[in-house]
Amino acid sequence: MAEAGKTRTDEDQAAYVTFTVADHYFGVPVMRVQDILTPDAIARVPLGPPDVRGLINLRGRIVTVIDMRTRLALDAAPDDASSTRRCVTVESDGEFYTLLVDGVGDVVNLNERDRERGPATLDPTWRELVDGVFRAGDTLLVTLDVERLLNIRGKA
């Protein structure tokens, strides 16, 4: 409900593409997402950082694949999960990266006034990446800062 004298505007709303990683619910701003796909073949990068799963060819463009389980210091995906994993492709400084996640959900519109800061008790790896937290029914939607996620990749 709007406060007296104020109307609710679209500026109060933000859209997020949601995805899961090891039973955690995450979101990134929809305006940052370029593509959602099922990876065919991921070419490994010898001596690459632990969270760089490899490279894919996305319509003639070479794209770095970031394994979100590794990036978030979570357990590796089970061997039988490779066929169900998805990629959320984002752009940063003219470069494309794709986030290898366990599953992609819906686009949700959230009221920015409902955003809460990440708790101080978060693991330092997560604290650096978390942009905010929203209550989403019985669970929490953790929104990630794409720039921070990509700028500190490879530091494990």
C-alpha positions as CSV (number, residue, x, y, z in Angstrom):
1,M,0.0,0.0,0.0
2,A,1.3,3.4,-0.9
3,E,2.1,6.0,1.8
4,A,-0.2,9.0,2.1
5,G,0.5,11.4,-0.8
6,K,2.7,8.9,-2.6
7,T,1.8,6.5,-5.4
8,R,3.6,3.2,-6.1
9,T,5.6,3.5,-9.3
10,D,7.4,1.0,-11.5
11,E,10.6,2.6,-10.1
12,D,10.0,0.7,-6.9
13,Q,10.0,-2.6,-8.7
14,A,13.0,-4.6,-10.0
15,A,12.9,-7.7,-12.1
16,Y,15.2,-10.7,-11.4
17,V,16.0,-13.9,-13.2
18,T,16.0,-16.6,-10.5
19,F,18.0,-19.8,-10.4
20,T,19.0,-22.4,-7.9
21,V,22.5,-23.6,-6.9
22,A,22.6,-26.5,-4.4
23,D,19.1,-25.8,-3.1
24,H,19.8,-22.1,-2.6
25,Y,17.6,-19.6,-4.4
26,F,19.4,-16.7,-6.2
27,G,18.5,-13.9,-8.5
28,V,20.4,-11.5,-10.8
29,P,18.8,-8.4,-12.4
30,V,17.0,-9.3,-15.6
31,M,18.6,-6.4,-17.4
32,R,22.0,-8.0,-17.0
33,V,20.9,-11.4,-18.5
34,Q,21.7,-11.9,-22.2
35,D,20.7,-15.5,-22.6
36,I,19.6,-18.7,-20.8
37,L,20.7,-21.9,-22.3
38,T,21.6,-25.6,-21.8
39,P,25.3,-26.0,-22.3
40,D,26.3,-28.5,-25.0
41,A,30.0,-29.0,-24.7
42,I,32.2,-27.1,-22.3
43,A,35.8,-26.9,-23.3
44,R,38.1,-27.1,-20.2
45,V,40.7,-24.4,-19.7
46,P,44.0,-25.9,-18.6
47,L,45.4,-24.2,-15.4
48,G,42.3,-22.0,-15.2
49,P,40.9,-20.8,-11.9
50,P,38.9,-23.4,-10.0
51,D,35.6,-21.6,-10.7
52,V,36.2,-21.3,-14.4
53,R,34.5,-24.5,-15.7
54,G,35.7,-23.8,-19.3
55,L,34.5,-22.1,-22.5
56,I,31.5,-22.5,-24.7
57,N,30.8,-21.2,-28.2
58,L,27.6,-19.1,-28.1
59,R,26.6,-18.1,-31.6
60,G,30.2,-17.6,-32.7
61,R,31.3,-15.8,-29.5
62,I,33.6,-17.5,-27.0
63,V,32.0,-17.3,-23.5
64,T,33.6,-18.1,-20.1
65,V,31.6,-20.6,-18.0
66,I,31.7,-19.8,-14.2
67,D,30.7,-22.8,-12.1
68,M,28.5,-21.2,-9.4
69,R,28.8,-24.1,-7.0
70,T,32.6,-23.6,-7.0
71,R,32.3,-19.8,-7.0
72,L,30.0,-20.0,-3.9
73,A,32.2,-22.6,-2.2
74,L,29.4,-25.2,-2.3
75,D,29.7,-29.0,-2.9
76,A,30.2,-30.1,-6.5
77,A,27.1,-31.1,-8.4
78,P,26.4,-34.8,-8.5
79,D,27.7,-36.6,-11.6
80,D,24.1,-37.2,-12.8
81,A,23.2,-33.5,-12.7
82,S,25.1,-32.4,-15.7
83,S,22.2,-33.0,-18.1
84,T,19.9,-30.7,-16.0
85,R,22.3,-27.8,-15.3
86,R,21.6,-24.5,-17.1
87,C,23.6,-21.4,-18.0
88,V,22.6,-17.8,-17.3
89,T,24.7,-15.6,-19.6
90,V,25.5,-12.1,-18.4
91,E,27.7,-9.3,-19.9
92,S,30.3,-7.2,-18.2
93,D,32.6,-4.6,-19.9
94,G,31.8,-6.0,-23.3
95,E,32.7,-9.6,-22.3
96,F,30.2,-12.4,-21.9
97,Y,30.2,-14.9,-19.1
98,T,27.8,-17.7,-18.4
99,L,26.9,-18.8,-14.9
100,L,26.5,-22.6,-14.6
101,V,23.6,-23.1,-12.3
102,D,21.5,-26.1,-11.2
103,G,18.2,-24.8,-12.5
104,V,16.6,-21.6,-13.8
105,G,13.3,-20.3,-12.3
106,D,11.0,-17.5,-13.3
107,V,11.5,-13.8,-13.7
108,V,10.1,-12.2,-10.5
109,N,9.3,-8.5,-9.9
110,L,10.2,-7.4,-6.4
111,N,9.7,-4.2,-4.5
112,E,13.1,-2.7,-3.8
113,R,11.8,-1.4,-0.5
114,D,11.6,-5.1,0.6
115,R,15.3,-5.6,0.0
116,E,17.3,-6.4,3.1
117,R,21.0,-6.4,3.5
118,G,22.8,-9.8,3.8
119,P,23.3,-10.8,7.4
120,A,26.7,-10.1,8.9
121,T,27.0,-13.8,9.7
122,L,27.3,-14.7,6.0
123,D,30.4,-16.5,4.9
124,P,33.0,-13.9,3.6
125,T,32.8,-15.4,0.1
126,W,29.0,-14.9,0.0
127,R,29.1,-11.5,1.8
128,E,31.2,-10.0,-1.0
129,L,28.8,-11.3,-3.7
130,V,25.4,-10.7,-2.1
131,D,23.5,-7.5,-3.2
132,G,20.5,-8.1,-1.0
133,V,18.0,-10.6,0.3
134,F,14.2,-10.7,-0.3
135,R,11.7,-12.9,1.5
136,A,10.0,-15.1,-1.1
137,G,7.3,-17.1,0.5
138,D,8.9,-19.8,2.7
139,T,12.4,-19.1,1.4
140,L,14.8,-16.3,0.8
141,L,15.9,-15.0,-2.6
142,V,19.5,-13.9,-2.4
143,T,20.3,-11.4,-5.1
144,L,23.9,-11.3,-6.5
145,D,26.0,-8.4,-7.6
146,V,27.1,-9.4,-11.1
147,E,30.1,-7.1,-11.2
148,R,31.5,-8.3,-7.9
149,L,30.7,-11.9,-8.9
150,L,32.8,-11.6,-12.1
151,N,35.5,-9.2,-10.7
152,I,36.7,-11.6,-8.0
153,R,36.3,-14.8,-10.0
154,G,39.2,-17.2,-9.6
155,K,40.0,-16.2,-6.0
156,A,39.3,-19.3,-4.0
